[in-house]
Amino acid sequence: MTTDVFPFFGTIQQLWGILCSEYDKLYKALGREPFFFEQPVHSVFREYTPKDGDEIYIEFREPGKRDDLITIEFEPKAGDAGQFTVFLHVHGNAFQEPHKSAVQIWKQIEESMRARGYLPDPKSAYQKPSLPPKPAPGSSLDGWFDWYHAALDAGFKVTLQEIARETQYAVGTTKQKHAAYAKARGQLRSKKTNQK
């Protein structure tokens, strides 16, 4: 699996509007569902009203099959209602079918977002941030949690399980201590983001 990470500059309402518009446009062109909503649930996505802080996940599948070819996660950037971090996961070789067709459909959506100013121009000065350096061995859990949040804010997928492995704490203990850490700093994020 390959993952690409980049920013989306816009509100949840703008993101939702463009996803629904592109879904409808592609549905007419392809004669089938171009992608599926994982969050909100696909069967009720027409009734969904986006709220600040919501995450949106979409999946591209081969027609008639349930396996994901591409998964895209739009996660709100902590403390910024006008920016999302986009995680694009290609579950296979993007240059071979059926993944290639799914990538081509995504590229149409991506171009529409870029044309409206929601995605950075690939020729611009935007550079993917680097992963912050991990704390030194023996660092406190608070130091690891600081690193965890800095990595998330930079757009990286890190987990509390990674911290548990690094610090040799049990996963449950790490999650409990993180909840206390986040509560003390007013940094509670969605459960799905925190405790993968």
C-alpha positions in Angstrom: 0.0 0.0 0.0 1.2 3.5 -0.8 0.1 6.6 1.0 0.3 10.2 0.0 -0.5 13.1 2.3 -1.4 16.6 1.4 -3.6 19.5 2.6 -7.1 20.5 1.6 -7.7 24.2 2.1 -11.4 24.7 2.7 -14.3 24.1 5.1 -16.1 20.9 5.7 -19.1 22.4 3.8 -16.9 23.2 0.8 -15.3 19.7 0.9 -18.7 18.0 1.1 -20.2 20.2 -1.7 -17.4 19.3 -4.1 -17.5 15.6 -3.2 -21.2 15.4 -3.8 -20.9 17.4 -7.0 -18.1 15.2 -8.4 -20.0 12.1 -7.3 -23.1 13.2 -9.3 -21.0 14.2 -12.4 -19.0 11.0 -12.4 -22.1 8.9 -11.8 -23.7 10.3 -15.0 -20.5 9.8 -17.0 -19.7 6.3 -15.8 -23.2 4.9 -15.3 -22.2 3.5 -11.9 -21.1 4.7 -8.5 -17.7 6.3 -8.9 -16.8 5.9 -5.2 -18.5 5.0 -1.9 -18.8 7.0 1.3 -17.4 5.1 4.3 -18.0 8.0 6.7 -20.8 9.2 6.5 -22.4 5.8 5.7 -23.0 5.5 2.0 -26.6 4.5 2.2 -27.6 7.8 3.9 -25.0 10.2 2.6 -27.7 12.3 0.9 -29.1 13.2 4.3 -25.8 14.0 5.9 -25.2 17.6 7.0 -21.5 18.3 7.6 -20.3 19.7 10.9 -17.0 21.2 11.9 -14.7 18.5 13.2 -16.3 15.7 11.1 -14.0 13.3 9.2 -15.0 12.1 5.7 -13.8 8.8 4.2 -14.4 7.7 0.6 -13.5 4.4 -1.1 -13.0 3.5 -4.7 -13.9 -0.1 -5.6 -13.8 -2.3 -8.6 -17.4 -2.5 -10.1 -19.3 -5.3 -8.5 -16.7 -6.0 -5.8 -16.2 -5.0 -2.2 -12.5 -4.7 -1.9 -11.1 -1.2 -1.6 -8.7 -0.1 -4.4 -8.2 3.4 -2.9 -9.2 4.9 0.4 -9.1 8.6 1.0 -9.4 10.1 4.4 -10.2 13.8 4.9 -9.4 14.6 8.5 -9.8 18.1 10.0 -6.5 19.7 11.0 -6.5 20.2 14.8 -7.5 23.8 15.7 -8.1 24.9 12.1 -11.7 24.6 10.8 -10.5 25.7 7.3 -8.0 23.0 6.6 -8.0 19.2 6.3 -5.3 16.7 6.0 -5.9 14.3 3.1 -4.6 10.7 3.3 -4.7 8.9 -0.1 -4.1 5.2 0.3 -3.7 3.1 -2.8 -4.1 -0.6 -2.0 -2.1 -2.1 -4.8 -0.2 -1.1 -7.9 -1.5 2.3 -9.1 -0.2 1.6 -12.7 -2.1 -1.7 -13.1 -5.8 -2.4 -13.5 -8.2 -2.2 -11.6 -6.3 0.3 -9.4 -5.3 2.4 -12.4 -8.9 3.1 -13.3 -9.7 4.1 -9.7 -6.7 6.4 -9.7 -7.9 8.0 -12.9 -11.3 8.7 -11.3 -9.6 10.2 -8.2 -7.4 12.4 -10.5 -10.6 13.9 -12.0 -11.9 14.8 -8.5 -8.4 16.1 -7.5 -8.2 18.3 -10.6 -11.6 19.8 -9.8 -10.5 20.6 -6.2 -7.2 22.1 -7.4 -9.0 24.2 -10.0 -11.2 25.7 -7.2 -8.1 26.4 -5.1 -8.7 23.7 -2.4 -5.6 21.8 -3.2 -2.0 23.1 -3.6 -0.6 23.4 -7.0 2.0 20.6 -7.4 4.4 23.2 -8.9 4.0 25.6 -6.0 6.4 25.9 -3.1 4.3 23.5 -0.9 6.4 20.8 0.4 5.3 17.8 2.4 6.4 18.3 6.0 8.9 15.8 7.5 8.1 13.6 10.4 9.2 15.3 13.6 12.1 13.4 15.3 11.0 10.9 17.9 11.8 11.5 21.5 15.0 10.1 23.0 14.9 6.6 24.5 13.6 6.9 28.1 11.6 10.0 27.5 8.4 10.5 29.4 5.0 9.6 28.0 4.2 13.4 27.8 7.2 13.8 25.5 5.9 11.0 23.3 2.4 12.5 23.3 3.9 15.8 22.3 5.6 14.0 19.4 2.4 12.2 18.5 0.4 15.4 18.2 3.1 17.2 16.3 3.3 14.3 13.8 -0.6 14.3 13.4 -0.6 18.0 12.8 2.1 17.6 10.2 -0.2 15.1 8.4 1.4 11.8 9.4 -0.5 8.7 10.5 0.9 7.7 13.8 -0.8 5.6 16.5 -0.9 5.2 20.2 0.0 1.6 19.6 3.4 2.8 18.2 4.0 4.8 21.3 3.1 1.8 23.4 5.7 -0.3 21.5 8.3 2.4 21.8 7.7 3.0 25.5 6.9 -0.7 26.4 3.7 0.4 28.1 0.5 -1.7 27.5 -1.7 -0.2 24.8 -4.6 0.2 27.3 -2.4 2.1 29.7 -1.0 4.3 26.9 -4.5 5.2 25.8 -5.6 6.0 29.3 -2.6 8.2 30.0 -3.1 9.9 26.6 -6.7 10.7 27.4 -5.5 12.4 30.6 -2.8 14.2 28.7 -5.2 15.4 26.1 -7.9 16.4 28.6 -5.3 18.5 30.6 -4.3 20.3 27.4 -7.8 20.6 25.9 -6.6 18.6 22.9 -9.2 15.8 22.8 -9.4 14.7 19.2 -12.0 12.2 17.7 -11.8 8.7 19.1 -11.1 7.3 15.6 -8.0 9.5 15.1 -6.6 9.0 18.6 -6.9 5.3 19.3 -6.2 3.4 16.1 
